[in-house]
Each structure stands twice: as structure tokens, then as C-alpha cells.
Amino acid sequence: MPTIDLQYGRETISLEIPNSLDVIAAAGEAKRLSDHQIGELLDNPINTKRIEEIVSPGETVLFVVPDATRAAAAGQIVNLLVRRLIANGTMPFDIAAIFATGIHRAVTEQEKAEILTPFIAQRVKTLDHSPRDLMQIVNVGELSDGTPVELNRALKDFDRVITIGSVGFHYFAGFTGGRKLICPGLASNRTINATHRLAFDFERRTRAEGVAPGRLEGNPVHEAFVEAASKVRVDLAVHTMVNSRGELTDLVCGDLFDSHAATCERFAATHTREIDEQYETVIVSCGGSPYDINLIQAHKALEAASRACKPGGRIYLLAECGDGLGRSDLLKWFYAADSKELADRLAESYQVNGQTAWSLRTIAERFDVRMVTGLAGDDLARMGIKKLRPEKLVQEVAELKNGCLVRDGSRIYVRPRDQE
């Protein structure tokens, strides 16, 4: 039987895959771009000018970059753009970077160096976003439904804003990246809560119409993010695509919205996998760190696997979750008797992570979910998930007759042919 190494945190787990199992993966493993190739792509933005034509000497520049839950090769891009800015007359003390954490935890000093590269982290000012710190937040307008748009004031304080983020599937926003770096990335807790709640149908107690991975048109969450992000000026947006090693393999830049849409289309073409029928058993790896940094992030791979599995089937999830659940208040939602009661509680008092808990609970009720992880077995049991030792996984997988392996499940959209 062929052996496949699956990423698990920063390590790997080797599995012997029976020939009877199908392997679902992205189309090939693209090669890393050289600095020269990146420079050529940066010189051809969509509906904007080149960075040297955008930023004048003496102007301040803010880079908006992802936090530790995203692999975006942002450091490589920032490094190249900072060098070009300095060569064009911008002083290093006029440049800063802010981490678009949304409601995630703050970025550690070590993670800052990993995200920006040690060279840049030591030479430009870094800013931390807190959605609850009112001293950081400024009101920039309202959405069409009256929701206040409250964003980090740094977006208004700097003369020029450049966003850098990766594009991938998102289970309710359609795709990551682009407008998400602004909202929810740099939004207040109130604005984040109000826009995320659009993913849930409070009357039917289920996912809202139009909300799905890979879908932007008619997606109310995406539309709200776009409307919120349009309240501030982004001078240049850089959207990246990375391989399983986190290496930059493609790049599109330009206008925040036009270039994001173009990148999403390109990403979907290579990361959408249609299947003729669902499987009795699905094995899914998140793709290692940072995709399995915590349960909230790892859930995205589980969601992808659920689309490939027959109702009542079994799903094996490999997710280290070195950062734990992702939020200390996540577990409280699983004290509900079932997903129906959880949905009722969510409708009565909506919270962003309650929606993730509801999605997890519904999957655990529909499938036999078994997880190789560092999370506590008692916490998983409360969620309806069974903890599995790696050696037990190896044993059970060797005995499988009908199933599939979804590699890097956080970045793949599995779609049965008879579904949208």
C-alpha cells in the first residue's frame, strides 16, 4: 500500500492508504515564485497604479497583514515592497504593519517575525489590533442596514494603506482574503458580530441562503464585508496563493475588490474537486500549521470533509490544535443537549463562535467523527467527537474498503456533482 505523509501541526503523520481509497487534493503542487517573478506581477496591478506611483516620499504607509492563523507568504511580499518604497524615497520610520486579527488572539513576538520576516519585524513599527479597545476604533459610516462600521483608526491615520493576504475557501464568507483583512480583520467587536450573524438564518435556525464556500454572488456575509471595507481607502491590495508548504505560488494585485475577485476565480479553478458520489469514510488533514492551529480553524477542514461523506458515515480528522479550542468560551455552547437547542441559544443571544460551535455540533450529529489531536478527550466527547491515537488511526485506515483521503482539507472545496 502507498504511504502518504500528512501534515499535523509542524510535524507529519504517515498513513498507508489502501488502493481502494481515493485521494482528493489540489491540482498539482505549484512551485514557489522567485523574487523576480513576484516583482513582475507587482508591476501589473488590476485597476491601480504601481506602488512607486501610488506612494510619494514623505507619505506614511500602513501594511495590513494576516495573523498567525493564515499562511500567506506575507513576509516575502512586505520585504520586497518595503525595499521598493525605500528606494523610491520613503523613510523606514514612515512604514508600519498591523495584524488583522479580528477577534482572534494577539500575535506573539515570535509570530510577528515569522509573518513579516525577522528583517522587517526589526525595522518597521508593528501595531496590534484589538476589537474591544475603543481607543483604537473609529466609526467610518454605516452599512445599508444601519450597522455601524467601526474600524481601526490606523486605516485613517496613515496616508497609504496596502493589504496583503492569501485567498482560500471560507465556509461562510465564500473566500478568505481581500476585504476580510479590513472587515472583520480590523473591525470592532460590534461590527464583527453584526456582519457574521448574516451567515445564520434566525427563523429557520440554519445556515442563511447564499452562504457557502466558494460563493461570493448573493452571499450576504461577503456583501457586508465588501460594503464595510469600501468605507476606507485601500491603495493597493495584494492577494497570494500558497502551496502546502506555505510558499508563494501565485499573486494578483491591484484594486481591493477587482483583484480579489480575479484571485478567487483562479484559486477555485485549481482547488475545487467534484465527486460522483459520497463516501462511507473520509480521512481529512487540515494541512498542518497554521490550518490546524486551533479547533476553530481546523473545523474548516471538517466542513469540507462532511461534503464528501455519506450521511451516517465516518470522518477522521487530523488536527493538532496546539493553541487549543481557539476561544475559551467555545466549549460552553456544547452544554446544549443537541444542535437544535444550540441553534435556539444562538438565535436568542448570537455570538460569532456560537455559530462555529453549531456547525461542529451538526456535523458531529450527522457523522461518526474521530479526531487525532492534542485536544482533551473529555472536551471532544462533549462535542460528540471521539479522540483517536495516531496508531489506532493507522490500524483503522488500513482496514478501510470504501473511502477517500482529503489532503489539505482547509484549502479544498469538495462538491458532489449534483450539488451547487
C-alpha positions in Angstrom: 0.0 0.0 0.0 1.3 3.5 -0.8 2.4 5.7 2.2 1.3 9.3 2.4 2.8 11.8 4.9 0.1 14.1 6.2 1.0 17.4 7.9 0.0 17.6 11.6 1.0 20.8 13.2 4.6 21.3 12.3 5.2 17.5 12.0 3.7 14.7 9.9 1.8 11.5 10.3 2.4 8.7 7.9 -0.5 6.6 6.7 -0.6 3.6 4.5 -3.5 4.2 2.1 -5.3 1.2 0.7 -5.7 1.2 -3.1 -9.4 1.2 -2.6 -9.3 4.8 -1.2 -9.4 7.8 -3.5 -7.1 10.8 -2.8 -8.6 14.2 -3.2 -6.1 17.1 -3.5 -5.4 20.4 -5.2 -4.4 20.2 -8.8 -0.7 19.6 -8.6 1.8 21.3 -6.2 2.7 24.6 -7.7 6.3 25.8 -7.5 7.5 28.8 -5.4 7.8 32.1 -7.2 11.1 33.8 -7.4 11.5 37.4 -6.2 11.9 38.4 -9.9 8.6 36.7 -10.8 6.9 38.4 -7.9 8.3 41.8 -9.0 6.8 41.3 -12.5 3.4 40.5 -11.0 3.5 43.5 -8.7 4.3 45.7 -11.7 1.0 44.7 -13.3 -1.8 45.6 -10.9 -5.5 45.5 -11.8 -7.1 48.9 -12.0 -4.5 50.7 -9.8 -1.0 52.2 -10.4 2.3 50.6 -9.4 3.4 51.2 -5.8 6.0 53.7 -6.8 3.3 55.8 -8.5 0.9 55.5 -5.5 3.2 56.4 -2.6 5.1 59.7 -2.6 8.2 60.4 -0.4 7.1 61.7 2.9 3.8 59.8 3.0 3.1 57.3 5.7 2.4 53.7 4.7 0.4 51.0 6.6 0.7 47.3 5.6 -2.3 45.2 6.7 -1.2 41.6 7.1 -2.9 38.4 8.4 -2.4 36.9 11.8 -0.9 33.6 12.8 -4.0 31.6 11.6 -3.2 32.2 7.9 -0.4 31.1 5.6 0.0 34.0 3.1 3.7 34.4 2.4 3.1 38.0 3.5 6.7 38.4 4.7 8.2 37.8 1.3 5.8 40.4 -0.2 6.3 43.0 2.5 10.1 42.6 2.3 10.0 43.3 -1.5 7.6 46.2 -1.2 9.4 47.9 1.7 12.7 47.8 -0.3 10.9 49.4 -3.3 9.4 52.1 -1.1 12.7 52.9 0.4 14.4 53.1 -3.0 11.6 55.4 -4.0 12.3 57.8 -1.1 10.0 56.5 1.7 11.7 56.5 5.1 11.6 53.3 7.2 10.1 55.2 10.2 7.1 56.2 7.9 6.2 52.5 7.4 4.2 50.3 9.8 2.4 46.9 9.7 -0.8 46.0 11.5 -2.0 42.4 12.1 -5.6 41.8 11.0 -6.6 39.6 14.0 -10.3 40.3 14.1 -11.5 38.6 17.3 -8.5 36.1 17.3 -5.8 36.3 20.0 -3.0 38.8 19.6 0.1 37.9 17.6 3.1 36.9 19.6 6.6 38.5 19.0 7.8 35.2 17.5 4.8 35.1 15.2 5.4 38.7 14.1 8.9 37.7 13.0 7.5 34.6 11.2 4.8 36.6 9.4 6.9 39.6 8.4 10.4 38.0 8.4 12.8 38.9 11.2 14.4 41.6 8.9 11.2 43.6 8.5 9.9 43.0 12.1 13.0 44.6 13.4 12.9 47.6 11.1 9.3 48.8 10.9 6.8 49.6 13.6 4.2 46.9 14.3 0.6 47.6 15.5 -1.7 45.2 17.3 -5.5 45.3 16.7 -8.0 44.8 19.5 -11.7 44.8 18.6 -12.6 45.8 22.1 -10.2 48.7 22.6 -12.3 51.8 21.9 -9.2 54.0 21.8 -8.2 52.1 18.6 -11.6 52.2 17.0 -13.2 54.9 14.8 -16.7 55.0 13.2 -16.4 55.3 9.4 -20.1 55.1 8.5 -22.9 52.6 8.3 -24.0 49.6 6.2 -27.2 49.8 4.3 -29.0 48.0 7.1 -27.8 50.6 9.6 -25.0 48.5 11.1 -22.2 50.8 12.3 -18.9 50.3 10.6 -16.2 50.6 13.2 -12.6 50.1 12.1 -9.1 50.5 13.5 -8.2 54.2 13.3 -4.8 53.4 11.8 -6.7 52.9 8.5 -7.5 56.6 8.6 -4.2 57.8 10.3 -1.9 56.6 7.6 -1.6 58.3 4.2 -1.5 55.0 2.2 -2.9 51.5 3.0 -1.6 48.3 1.4 -3.3 44.9 2.2 -1.6 41.6 1.8 -3.4 38.3 2.4 -4.0 34.8 1.0 -7.1 33.6 -0.8 -8.7 30.3 0.1 -12.1 28.9 0.7 -14.1 30.1 3.7 -17.1 28.1 4.8 -19.5 31.0 5.1 -17.7 34.1 3.6 -17.0 32.3 0.3 -13.3 33.1 0.2 -10.7 34.5 2.6 -8.5 37.5 1.9 -9.2 40.8 0.3 -12.0 42.7 2.1 -11.7 40.3 5.1 -8.4 42.0 6.1 -10.4 45.2 6.7 -13.6 43.6 8.0 -13.5 41.6 10.2 -9.7 41.8 10.4 -9.6 45.4 11.7 -13.2 45.8 12.8 -14.7 46.4 16.2 -16.4 43.6 18.1 -19.8 45.1 17.4 -19.2 45.3 13.6 -17.7 41.8 13.5 -20.7 40.4 15.4 -23.2 42.2 13.2 -21.7 41.1 9.9 -21.1 37.4 11.0 -24.6 37.0 12.1 -25.7 37.3 8.5 -24.5 33.8 8.0 -27.2 32.3 10.2 -30.9 32.2 9.4 -32.6 33.0 12.8 -36.0 31.9 11.7 -35.1 28.5 10.2 -32.3 28.0 12.7 -29.8 27.0 9.9 -27.2 28.4 7.5 -28.5 31.5 5.7 -29.4 31.4 2.0 -26.4 32.1 -0.3 -23.8 31.3 2.4 -21.4 28.7 1.2 -17.7 28.1 0.5 -16.6 29.3 -2.9 -19.6 31.6 -3.3 -19.5 35.4 -3.5 -22.5 36.3 -5.6 -25.6 36.5 -3.4 -23.6 35.8 -0.2 -24.9 38.3 2.4 -21.7 37.9 4.6 -19.4 38.7 1.6 -21.6 41.6 0.6 -21.5 43.1 4.1 -17.7 42.7 4.3 -17.3 44.5 0.9 -19.6 47.3 2.0 -17.7 47.8 5.2 -14.3 47.7 3.5 -15.4 50.3 1.0 -15.8 52.8 3.8 -12.0 53.3 3.8 -9.4 53.7 1.1 -7.1 50.8 0.3 -4.5 52.0 -2.2 -3.1 48.6 -3.2 -4.3 45.0 -2.4 -2.0 42.0 -2.8 -3.7 38.6 -2.9 -1.5 35.5 -2.7 -1.9 31.8 -3.2 0.4 29.4 -1.4 1.2 25.7 -1.7 1.1 23.1 1.1 4.5 24.3 2.4 3.2 27.9 2.7 5.3 29.0 -0.3 4.0 31.8 -2.6 2.9 30.2 -5.9 0.8 32.9 -7.5 -0.1 36.6 -6.9 -2.7 39.1 -8.1 -2.7 42.7 -7.0 -4.5 45.9 -7.7 -7.9 47.3 -6.7 -9.1 45.7 -3.5 -12.3 44.3 -4.9 -11.5 43.7 -8.6 -8.2 41.9 -7.9 -9.7 39.8 -5.1 -12.5 38.6 -7.4 -9.9 37.6 -10.0 -7.8 35.7 -7.4 -10.9 33.9 -6.1 -11.7 32.7 -9.6 -8.2 31.5 -10.2 -8.0 29.7 -6.8 -11.3 28.0 -7.2 -10.3 26.6 -10.6 -7.4 24.6 -9.0 -8.9 23.8 -5.6 -12.4 22.7 -6.3 -12.9 19.0 -6.6 -16.2 17.4 -7.8 -17.0 13.8 -6.8 -19.5 11.5 -8.4 -20.7 10.1 -5.1 -20.2 10.5 -1.4 -18.0 8.1 0.5 -18.6 5.8 3.5 -15.4 7.1 5.1 -13.4 10.3 4.7 -10.0 11.0 6.1 -9.1 14.7 6.2 -5.9 16.5 7.1 -6.1 20.3 7.7 -2.8 20.8 6.0 -0.8 21.3 9.2 0.1 24.6 10.8 -1.4 27.2 10.7 -4.5 25.5 9.4 -4.8 23.2 12.5 -3.6 25.8 15.0 -6.9 25.5 16.9 -10.2 23.8 16.6 -12.0 26.9 15.2 -9.5 26.8 12.3 -9.5 23.0 12.0 -13.3 23.0 11.7 -12.9 24.3 8.2 -11.3 21.0 7.0 -14.0 19.1 8.8 -16.7 21.1 7.0 -15.0 20.2 3.7 -14.9 16.5 4.6 -18.5 16.5 5.5 -19.4 17.3 1.9 -17.6 14.2 0.7 -19.1 11.8 3.3 -22.4 9.9 3.2 -24.8 10.8 6.0 -24.0 8.5 8.9 -20.5 7.8 7.5 -17.3 8.2 9.4 -14.8 11.1 9.2 -11.3 11.0 10.5 -9.9 14.5 11.2 -6.1 15.1 11.7 -5.7 18.4 13.6 -3.1 19.1 16.3 -4.7 22.2 17.7 -1.6 23.4 19.6 -3.5 26.6 20.5 -6.4 24.6 21.9 -10.0 25.4 21.1 -9.3 28.8 19.7 -11.5 30.6 22.2 -12.0 29.9 25.8 -15.8 30.4 25.5 -16.3 27.9 22.7 -16.9 24.9 24.9 -19.9 26.5 26.7 -22.0 26.1 23.6 -21.7 22.3 23.8 -23.6 22.1 27.1 -26.7 22.3 24.9 -28.4 18.9 24.6 -28.2 18.9 20.8 -27.7 21.1 17.8 -31.3 22.2 17.8 -31.0 23.6 21.4 -27.7 25.1 20.5 -29.3 26.9 17.5 -32.1 28.2 19.7 -29.5 29.6 22.1 -27.6 31.1 19.2 -30.8 32.8 17.9 -31.5 34.2 21.4 -28.0 35.5 22.0 -25.8 35.5 18.9 -22.1 35.2 19.3 -19.6 34.6 16.5 -18.1 31.4 18.0 -21.5 30.1 18.8 -22.0 29.7 15.0 -18.8 27.7 14.7 -20.0 25.5 17.6 -23.4 25.0 15.9 -21.6 23.9 12.7 -19.4 21.5 14.6 -22.3 20.0 16.5 -24.4 19.4 13.4 -21.5 17.6 11.7 -20.9 15.5 14.8 -24.5 14.5 14.8 -24.6 13.6 11.2 -21.4 11.6 11.1 -19.1 9.5 13.3 -16.3 11.9 13.8 -13.0 10.7 15.1 -10.1 13.0 15.7 -6.3 12.7 16.0 -5.5 15.8 18.1 -3.8 17.3 21.2 -7.2 18.4 22.5 -8.6 16.9 25.6 -10.7 13.8 25.1 -13.4 14.9 27.6 -13.9 18.2 25.7 -14.2 16.4 22.4 -16.7 13.9 23.9 -18.9 16.8 24.9 -18.9 17.9 21.3 -19.8 14.4 20.1 -16.3 13.7 18.7 -14.1 10.7 19.6 -10.4 11.2 20.3 -8.1 8.7 18.5 -4.5 7.9 19.0 -2.3 8.0 15.8 -1.5 4.3 16.0 -5.2 3.5 16.2 -5.9 5.7 13.1 -3.2 3.8 11.2 -4.9 0.5 12.1 -8.4 1.6 11.2 -7.4 3.2 7.9 -5.6 0.0 6.8 -8.9 -1.8 7.1 -11.0 0.6 5.1 -12.7 -0.6 1.9 -14.7 2.4 0.7 -13.5 6.0 1.3 -11.3 8.9 0.4 -8.5 11.0 1.7 -8.8 14.8 1.5 -5.4 16.3 1.7 -5.0 19.9 3.0 -8.8 20.0 3.6 -8.8 23.6 4.8 -8.0 24.7 1.2 -10.1 22.3 -0.8 -13.8 22.7 -1.7 -15.3 19.2 -2.2 -18.5 19.3 -4.2 -20.8 16.4 -5.2 -21.7 16.8 -8.8 -25.4 17.0 -8.1 -24.9 19.9 -5.6 -24.1 23.6 -6.3 
